[in-house]
Amino acid sequence: MNDLFFTMIKEQFDWGWAGADKSYVAGYVKNGIITAEQYQEIVGESYVAQV
């Protein structure tokens, strides 16, 4: 199921859907939906957790 979420989030970010920005993708990492490595693959930058 994780691969399905990854693909969905990547497509939303790539297509520029409303609200699909870096903070949107980071929210999925924070909630454990995707990994930090997947975040980097989607946005092209390393994930840095917000404290």
C-alpha positions, 0 to 999 in steps of 0.5 A: 500500500505504501507504494500506492501512496508514494505514486499518488503523492509523486503524481500530485506533486509533479502535476502541480495539483493545488496544495501539493507543495513541499510542505504537503509532501513533508506531512506524509513523511511526518505521518509515516505514509512515505519515507524520507527517501521517498520524499527526496525522490519526489521533491529532489531535496533531503527531508529535514524534520520540522521540530 
